[in-house]
Amino acid sequence: MFRGGSMESGFEPKILICTECNEEFVFTAAAQQYFAERGYNEEPKRCKTCHTQYKKQQRDHRESEPVSSDYKAYE
């Protein structure tokens, strides 16, 4: 009997291509269920390695931006 989790959830693993490194990666049934539970409508565009690197670059960029002196908090 198949024990990959896809029979119970209705999801089947998919092979996707990363937009960063162009390598194949598996969008697992568990990951698809996670996305569905959170209302995500699109499949991931990046493999785990490239996604982690992308998020780190985003964080580093945000931290290096100067804070505007004319910023006003919502009242």
Backbone hydrogen bonds in HBPLUS format (Angstrom, degrees):
<---DONOR---> <-ACCEPTOR-->    atom                        ^
c    i                          cat <-CA-CA->   ^        H-A-AA   ^      H-
h    n   atom  resd res      DA  || num        DHA   H-A  angle D-A-AA Bond
n    s   type  num  typ     dist DA aas  dist angle  dist       angle   num
A0009-SER N   A0005-GLY O   3.32 MM   4  6.46 161.1  2.35 146.9 152.1     1
A0010-GLY N   A0006-SER O   2.84 MM   4  5.42 141.6  1.99 138.2 145.8     2
A0014-LYS N   A0027-PHE O   3.05 MM  13  5.07 157.9  2.10 127.9 134.7     3
A0027-PHE N   A0014-LYS O   2.72 MM  13  5.07 169.4  1.73 158.6 162.0     4
A0016-LEU N   A0025-PHE O   2.84 MM   9  5.42 173.4  1.84 167.3 168.1     5
A0025-PHE N   A0016-LEU O   2.85 MM   9  5.42 148.6  1.95 148.0 154.2     6
A0018-CYS N   A0023-GLU O   2.92 MM   5  5.50 171.2  1.93 154.4 155.3     7
A0022-ASN N   A0018-CYS O   2.95 MM   4  4.78 132.8  2.18 123.5 133.9     8
A0019-THR N   A0045-LYS O   2.83 MM  26  5.80 159.6  1.87 160.7 167.7     9
A0032-GLN N   A0028-THR O   2.91 MM   4  6.20 154.7  1.97 149.0 156.3    10
A0033-GLN N   A0029-ALA O   2.96 MM   4  6.20 153.2  2.03 146.1 153.1    11
A0034-TYR N   A0030-ALA O   2.95 MM   4  6.20 156.8  2.01 146.2 152.6    12
A0035-PHE N   A0031-ALA O   2.92 MM   4  6.18 161.4  1.96 150.5 154.7    13
A0036-ALA N   A0032-GLN O   2.93 MM   4  6.12 162.9  1.96 148.5 153.3    14
A0037-GLU N   A0033-GLN O   2.89 MM   4  6.07 159.4  1.94 153.3 158.4    15
A0038-ARG N   A0034-TYR O   3.26 MM   4  6.45 137.7  2.45 141.2 151.2    16
A0038-ARG N   A0035-PHE O   3.18 MM   3  5.31 133.5  2.41  98.8 111.0    17
A0040-TYR N   A0035-PHE O   2.95 MM   5  5.10 154.3  2.02 153.3 147.4    18
A0039-GLY N   A0036-ALA O   3.11 MM   3  5.06 160.0  2.15 102.6 108.6    19
A0051-HIS N   A0047-CYS O   2.80 MM   4  5.89 156.9  1.85 158.3 166.1    20
A0052-THR N   A0048-LYS O   2.99 MM   4  6.11 161.7  2.02 148.8 152.9    21
A0053-GLN N   A0049-THR O   3.08 MM   4  6.32 159.1  2.13 145.7 151.6    22
A0054-TYR N   A0050-CYS O   2.83 MM   4  5.95 156.7  1.88 147.3 153.9    23
A0055-LYS N   A0051-HIS O   2.94 MM   4  6.17 164.6  1.96 153.3 156.6    24
A0056-LYS N   A0052-THR O   3.05 MM   4  6.23 153.9  2.12 144.7 151.9    25
A0057-GLN N   A0053-GLN O   2.99 MM   4  6.25 157.1  2.04 147.8 153.8    26
A0058-GLN N   A0054-TYR O   2.96 MM   4  6.26 155.8  2.02 150.0 156.8    27
A0059-ARG N   A0055-LYS O   2.95 MM   4  6.18 160.5  1.99 148.3 153.2    28
A0060-ASP N   A0056-LYS O   2.87 MM   4  6.06 166.8  1.89 153.8 157.5    29
A0061-HIS N   A0057-GLN O   2.92 MM   4  6.03 154.9  1.98 145.6 152.5    30
A0062-ARG N   A0058-GLN O   3.00 MM   4  6.23 161.1  2.04 149.7 154.4    31
A0063-GLU N   A0059-ARG O   3.00 MM   4  6.21 160.4  2.03 152.9 158.2    32
A0064-SER N   A0060-ASP O   3.15 MM   4  6.27 134.3  2.37 138.0 148.8    33
A0064-SER N   A0061-HIS O   3.22 MM   3  5.23 133.0  2.46  95.3 107.6    34
A0065-GLU N   A0062-ARG O   3.34 MM   3  5.42 152.2  2.42 100.6 108.4    35
A0071-TYR N   A0068-SER O   3.41 MM   3  5.52 159.5  2.46 107.6 108.2    36
